[in-house]
Amino acid sequence: MRSAHGLAGSIIHLFDALEIDIVRELRVPSGLETDSLDELATSISILAAIQGKYGVFASYRQLFESREEKRRTALTPTVDADDPLGTLIGSLVVRGEDIHRLHPYLEEALERPAAVADEAPEFAVLVSLSTVDRTGYAMAATRILQTKNLRPTRDSISLLQALVSSPYAAAQALHQLAGEDESQELRPDELRYALGTLEPKQLLADLPLTVGRIIQTLLTAESCLSQRDLADRAGVSARTIRNYRNRLEAFDLIRVDETRYRLALPFQTTSERRDPVVPTVLEENQTILDAADALLETILPPERYSDPDDPLGSVLFWPPDPQRLLNRQRVGPWLRLAAALTARGSTGNNQAVQMDPPLEQQTLS
């Protein structure tokens, strides 16, 4: 691993000198033990230190190199007190089902990838640590669709972020669409077809897999389905459908006419394919507060929903703060879905991490 880090670091610095943009991708296997996550985070932090820079100087060699002969032969930068922060070269994408488990270990490891060398120059490296947001889905959709003479709409980006597990899966789905002779906007029925090509595990990944199965079945249906037909095709129980019905209806993702279910997107039929059928949460430009209100009304008993001191219901009272629920285990995944649909507020964890050493020298201004 030490040799691999060194070789990769040399290549990255060479690409940087040639002004080549660099994006790396690391795939984290699921089910790793805690010790393995800690070791992986340490390895990534060392990679980031080696592939960081201050000016033209490699940050690891300056700050963390423990070998005396290497430090003795290295040139030392002159640190600008007005600008004592280096950067990571390019960007690093870490993906996988267990990213949420790796995140706290990675944050800690990035702050101190190794012991700071004696008499190290007084600069640090700033690393932005953030989760994927709407921009990632918009960029993926735009790049895939432009080759097909199609343009994504605001609603289609909202639905992609809300329903699809990652920009990778969104690109995979949109790639299945045929090209057009003339430039036009992506229609909701075309989006429905594209999403229907994905596996259930690629849909609503933050929610139980059974929800993904229900949505995938409705995406591929050619007409409304009874509860029994929906359960049989999705491979879930009727009780499971009833358990999630109110929450999916609260966001108008599904519509139920008596006992028949459909998705709030047009069928690819002659009569519907060009109809602007989309969830009302998109049509009415609702806010995340509106969506949180609809969600809590379905899951809380009246006495809790109307209680300004309730741990969940209180977010609706002044001053309203529904984003407090994003990290709550029971409602967080559903509210992140709502935030994506409303295109309001951040659903990610965005922060800047500073690799040691702590900066003592300060500019007078």
N, C-alpha and C positions, 0 to 999 in steps of 0.2 A: 504493500500500500504506500509506503514511503517513496519508493521508486516511481510508482504510478503518479503520486501527487507531484513529484518533481517534474516528470515528463509533461504532464498535463499543464502544469504551471508555465513551463517554458513555451509550449505551443500557444497558450492563451496570451501571454505577453507579446509573442511574435505577431499574432493576429492583431492585437491592439496597436502595435507599432505600425502595422500596415493599414490601420483604420478600417478593419473588418469588424462589423457588429457580431457579437457572440451571444448565443442563447444555449445554455446547457439544460439537459433534462435528466433528472434522476427519478427512477420509479421505485417506490418503497413497497416491499411485499407486505401483505396483510398478516396479522397474527403474530407479529414479533413480540418477544418477551421484553419486559422493561429494561433489562440490562442491554439488550440488543439495540433498543431505541436510543439509549444513552450513548452507546458506542457509535452508532450511526450519526447521531447529532454531532459528536466530537469530530468524526471524520469529515463531515460537511463543513464544520467551522474551520478546520485546518485547511481544507480546500479553498474556502473563501479568503482566508488570510494569505495563502500562497498566491491566489489569483486576484488579490487586491493591489492597489498602487497608491503612492503619494507622488504626484508629478510623474516622473519616469522611473521611480524607484519601487521595487517590489516590497510590499509592506511586511511580509513574513520575515524576510531576511533582515529587515531593519528593526523589527519589534520583538520577534520571538525566536530568532535563531540562537540555538544553544551551543553550537559548535564554534569554538573560539577561532579556529583557523579561517572559517567562512566569514565570521564577523570582521576579522582583522583585514581581509582582502576586499571587503565591500566598501563602496563609496557611500558617504553619509550625506543625506540631503540637508539643505538649509531650510529650516521650517519657518514658514510665514505665520507670524502670530495672528494676523488677520484671517488666515485661512489654514487652520491646522488639521483639516480633515481630509483623509484620502477616500477612495471609493473602490467598490468592487468592480472589476472589469466586466462589462456586459451584464447579463442577468442569468439567474439560475431558477429553473422550474422544478419543484419537487412535487410529485403526484403519486396518488395511491389512496386506497380506502382508509388507511390509518393515519392520514396527515394530521388529523386533530389530536391524535395521541403523541405524535412526534413534535408538534409545535412547541410545547413548553420546554422540552429538552433542548430543542434547537435554539430557542431564544436565549437560554442560559449559556449554552456552549458558545454562541457567537460573541457574547460579551467577553469571554476569556478562553480563546481557543488553546492557549498554552501559556506557560509562565513568561512574563515580560523579561527580556534580557536586561542585564545591568547596563546602565548608561544608554538606554535606547533613546532615539530621537523623540522629541515631545510632539508627536502627532498621533492621531487615531484614525481608524477606518470606519466610515458610516455605511451600514448595510440596511437597506429598506426591507422589512419583513412584512409581507402582506398576503392576504388570500385573494383568490380570483374574484373579480367583480364584473359589473355589466360591460365594462370596456373590453374585457377579454372575449365575451360572447359576441359583441358588436364587431370586433376586428375579425374574428373567425368567420362570422356570417358574411361580412363584406368581401373577404378574400375569396371564399368559395363561390359566392353567388355572382361576383362580377365576371367570372369566366363563363357564366351561363346567361349573361344579359339580364340578370335579375338584381333587384335592389331590396335590401331588408327594410322593413318599416319599424317604427317605434314599438308597435304592438308585437311584431314577430320577435324582436329582441327580448322583450319582456317575457314572452312565453318560453323562449329558448332558455333564458336564465332560470326561470321558475321551474320548468319541467325537466330539463336535461342535466345530467350529472356533472358535465364538464364541457369546456369549449371543444375538446377533442371529440366528444360524442356528438356535439352540435355540428361540427364539420363533417363527421361521418354521415349524419342524417341528411344534411343539405346536399352532400355530394351525390345522393341518389336521384336528385331532380334532373330532368332533361333541360337542355338549353333552349333559349328563345331566339327568334330571328331579330326581334326588336327589343330594346330595353324596356322593362316594365317592373312594377313593384311585385314582390312576393305575395301571392294571395293566401288567405287563411286555409283554403282547402289544399293547396300545395304544401303548406307547412304541416298540415295534418298527415298527409301521405309520408312526408319525410320523417316525421317523428315516429310514425308507425313502423318504420324499418328498424328501430332500435329494440334492444332487449329490455325486459322489465327492469333489470338491475341498473340500466342506464337512465332510468326515469325516476325523478323524485328520490334520489339516492339517500337523502337525509332522513327519509321516512321509511317505515317498514316495507319490506319487499312486496308484501301483499298489495300495498297502495300502487306500486309500480305495475303490478300485474293487472289491476283493475283499469288503470289509465291506458296501458298498452292494448288491452282488449277493446276498450272503447275507441281508441285511435284507429284500429283496424276493422272495426265494425262498419258495415255498409248501411245499417239502419238502426233504429232504436232497439234496445234489448230489454227483455224482462229481467227481473232480478235473478230468476232461476237460470236463464241463458247466460247472463253475465257471470254468475258464480261458476257455472260449468266451464265456460270458455276460459276464464281466468284461473281456474283451479283453486278457488278459495271458497269459503263457506258463505252462505247467505247472511249469517250473523256478522261476519267480517265486513261485508258490504254495508250493512246497517250501521256498524260501528263508525265507519268513516264517511257515511253519506252526508251528514249534517255539516261536517267540516269542509268537504269538497263543494257542497252547495253554497256555503257561506262565501266562498270566493268565486262562485258561479263557474267553477271549472266543469262541473257536471250539472245537468238539468234533468229533473225527474217529473214526467207527466203521468200522474197516477202511479203506475207500477213499471213504467218503461224509462230506461236510462239512456242518456246520450251525452257526448262530450260537447262543450260549447265551442265547437268549430264546425264549419260546413262539411257535409258529406261530399264525396267526389261523385256526385250524381248530376244529371243534366239540370234538374230543378234547383239544386242548392249550390253547386260548385263555385259560383261567382257571388254568392250571398255574403255580406260582411258579418258573419256570425262569429263573435268573439265574446269572452267573458265580460260582463258589465263592469267589472272592476277596471278594465281597460277603457271601455267606452266612456265612462263617466269621470275619468281622471281622478279616481278616488285616492285618498292619502293612505299611508300606512296606519294612521290612527283609525280611519274608517274600517280598514280590513281587520285590525286588531279588535275593534269593537264587535264586528260580525263574528269573529272567531270565539271570543270570550263569551258571547251570548249563547253560543252552542255548547260550550263545555263547562260553564259554571252554573250552579243553581242560582236562582234569583237573589237570594240573600247575600251571596258572595259577589255577584255581578254588580250589585248596587252598593257595595260596602267600600267607602273610600280608604279604609285601612286594610283591606284584603291584599295579600301579597301579589295577586294577579289583577284583580279588579281595580286596584288603586291606580294603575297606569292610565286609566281613562279619565281620572279626576284631575282637577287643576293643581299644578301644571301637568298636562298630559305628557307621558314619556313612554310610549309603547316599545321603544328600542331597549328598554330595560329587560324585556322578556326574551331577547334574542338568544341569550345564553342559558335560559331556563330549560331543563331537560324535557319537560312535558310539552311545552308550547313553543320552544325556541325554533325547532325545524319548521313548524307551521307558520310562524311569524316571518321566518326568512323567506318562505314561499310567498307570503303576502308582500314583503318588501320588494321582491323581484317583480311581482305583478304590477305593483303601483309605481315602480321605478323611482321610489322615494327612499332616501336614507341609505347609509352604508350597511351591508350585511357582512362585511369582512372584518378582519382584525388587522388593521394597518398601523405599523409603527416603524420607527427607526431604531436600530440597535447599534451601539457604538462599541467597536472592538477596543479593548484596552490598548495603551495605558490611559488612566484618567488625566485630563489636561489641567495642569496647574497654571501654566503661563496664560495670561489673558491680555488682550489688547486694551489700551487705556480707554478706548471709546466704548 
